[in-house]
Amino acid sequence: MIDPSIAGSDLDRVRFPIDRSKLAELARAFQEVNPAWHGQDAARAAGFDRVPTPPTVTVLADHWRAAGALEHALALGADLRRLLHGEAAWEYLAPVKDGDELTAQSRVLEVQARQGARGGAMTLVRIETAFTNQHGVLAVRRRDTLIETGAPA
């Protein structure tokens, strides 16, 4: 069960590269066939200075966390059998490009208990992760909502 007193706490800090091979994998996962997403020459021909990144590129941070995508849930003490990912939102403040290195710092913004629309208690946890590039510039802010549903009957 998630303890509401964790609100305001810092979670993990992880540093990771924006690597061309990972960008190609993401582009293929999205079935993106435009050559600009796959190679430097095509990216330049399309008007980019480097291979562009998809909007969800920050999910790569999960591959650098000790417990992967479950790192935050485990740090919160969430019951993984009752956990849902409710929402993700990105705010881009500076371009993220191939060759950048980002540092992600996560923080628990809010823990809120409420009743579900169909009955039963749930706990919502809002997490914000700030992604700063190698130049110290805040490039991306991501907000996630995790939902721990009530105990099964």
C-alpha positions as CSV (number, residue, x, y, z in Angstrom):
1,M,0.0,0.0,0.0
2,I,1.3,3.5,-0.9
3,D,2.0,5.7,2.1
4,P,0.6,9.2,1.4
5,S,3.5,10.8,3.4
6,I,5.8,10.1,0.4
7,A,4.4,13.2,-1.3
8,G,7.1,15.7,-2.0
9,S,9.9,13.0,-1.9
10,D,12.6,12.7,-4.5
11,L,12.7,9.3,-6.2
12,D,15.6,8.1,-8.4
13,R,18.1,10.1,-10.5
14,V,19.3,8.4,-13.6
15,R,21.6,9.6,-16.5
16,F,21.3,8.1,-20.0
17,P,22.4,8.7,-23.6
18,I,20.1,9.5,-26.5
19,D,21.6,6.9,-28.8
20,R,21.1,6.6,-32.5
21,S,20.5,2.9,-32.4
22,K,17.7,3.3,-29.8
23,L,16.1,6.1,-31.9
24,A,16.1,3.7,-34.8
25,E,14.4,1.0,-32.6
26,L,11.8,3.5,-31.5
27,A,11.1,4.6,-35.1
28,R,10.7,1.0,-36.1
29,A,8.4,0.3,-33.1
30,F,6.2,3.2,-34.4
31,Q,6.4,1.8,-37.9
32,E,8.0,5.0,-39.1
33,V,9.4,4.5,-42.6
34,N,10.6,8.1,-43.2
35,P,14.4,7.8,-43.7
36,A,15.0,10.9,-41.6
37,W,14.2,8.9,-38.5
38,H,16.8,6.3,-39.4
39,G,19.9,8.0,-40.5
40,Q,22.0,11.2,-40.3
41,D,22.2,11.9,-44.0
42,A,18.4,11.5,-44.5
43,A,17.8,13.6,-41.4
44,R,20.0,16.4,-42.8
45,A,18.3,16.2,-46.2
46,A,15.0,16.6,-44.4
47,G,16.2,19.8,-42.7
48,F,17.3,18.4,-39.3
49,D,20.8,18.9,-37.9
50,R,20.7,15.4,-36.3
51,V,18.3,12.4,-36.3
52,P,15.1,13.6,-34.6
53,T,13.6,12.0,-31.5
54,P,10.0,10.8,-31.1
55,P,8.0,12.6,-28.4
56,T,8.2,9.6,-26.1
57,V,12.0,9.3,-26.1
58,T,12.2,9.8,-22.4
59,V,10.9,6.3,-21.8
60,L,14.5,5.2,-22.5
61,A,15.3,6.3,-19.0
62,D,13.5,3.1,-17.7
63,H,16.2,1.0,-19.3
64,W,18.8,2.7,-17.0
65,R,16.9,2.2,-13.7
66,A,17.8,-0.7,-11.5
67,A,14.2,-2.1,-11.6
68,G,13.4,-0.8,-15.0
69,A,9.9,0.6,-15.5
70,L,8.9,-0.7,-12.1
71,E,11.5,1.4,-10.2
72,H,9.0,4.1,-9.1
73,A,6.3,1.7,-8.2
74,L,8.7,-0.3,-6.0
75,A,10.0,2.8,-4.4
76,L,6.5,3.9,-3.5
77,G,5.7,0.5,-1.9
78,A,2.9,-0.1,-4.4
79,D,1.2,-3.5,-4.7
80,L,2.1,-4.4,-8.3
81,R,-0.9,-6.7,-8.5
82,R,-3.2,-3.7,-8.1
83,L,-1.2,-1.1,-10.0
84,L,-2.3,0.8,-13.2
85,H,-0.5,3.5,-15.2
86,G,-3.2,6.1,-15.5
87,E,-1.6,8.9,-17.6
88,A,1.6,10.3,-19.0
89,A,2.1,13.8,-20.3
90,W,5.2,15.5,-21.8
91,E,6.2,19.1,-21.9
92,Y,9.1,19.8,-24.2
93,L,11.1,22.9,-23.3
94,A,14.2,22.3,-25.5
95,P,15.0,19.9,-28.4
96,V,16.3,16.4,-27.5
97,K,18.5,15.0,-30.2
98,D,20.7,12.1,-31.1
99,G,24.0,12.4,-29.1
100,D,22.4,14.2,-26.1
101,E,22.8,12.9,-22.6
102,L,19.9,13.4,-20.3
103,T,19.7,13.3,-16.5
104,A,16.2,12.4,-15.2
105,Q,15.2,13.4,-11.6
106,S,11.9,12.1,-10.4
107,R,9.8,13.5,-7.6
108,V,6.4,12.6,-6.1
109,L,4.1,15.6,-6.5
110,E,1.0,14.3,-4.9
111,V,-0.6,11.2,-3.3
112,Q,-4.4,11.2,-3.2
113,A,-6.8,8.6,-2.0
114,R,-10.3,8.6,-3.5
115,Q,-13.3,6.5,-4.2
116,G,-13.6,5.0,-7.7
117,A,-16.6,5.7,-9.9
118,R,-17.7,2.1,-9.5
119,G,-16.9,1.9,-5.8
120,G,-13.8,0.9,-4.1
121,A,-10.9,2.9,-2.9
122,M,-7.9,3.9,-5.0
123,T,-4.7,5.8,-4.5
124,L,-3.4,8.1,-7.2
125,V,0.2,9.1,-7.3
126,R,1.5,11.9,-9.5
127,I,5.1,11.8,-10.4
128,E,7.1,14.5,-12.2
129,T,10.4,13.8,-13.9
130,A,12.6,16.6,-15.0
131,F,15.0,15.7,-17.9
132,T,18.1,18.0,-18.0
133,N,20.5,17.8,-20.9
134,Q,24.3,17.7,-20.8
135,H,24.4,21.5,-21.0
136,G,22.3,21.9,-17.8
137,V,19.2,22.9,-19.7
138,L,15.8,21.6,-18.6
139,A,14.6,19.9,-21.9
140,V,11.6,17.8,-20.9
141,R,9.1,17.6,-18.0
142,R,7.1,14.4,-17.8
143,R,4.2,13.8,-15.5
144,D,2.9,10.3,-14.8
145,T,-0.1,9.2,-12.7
146,L,0.0,5.8,-11.1
147,I,-3.1,4.2,-9.7
148,E,-3.2,1.6,-7.0
149,T,-6.7,0.1,-6.9
150,G,-8.4,-1.1,-3.7
151,A,-7.7,-4.5,-2.3
152,P,-9.3,-7.4,-4.2
153,A,-12.5,-8.8,-2.6
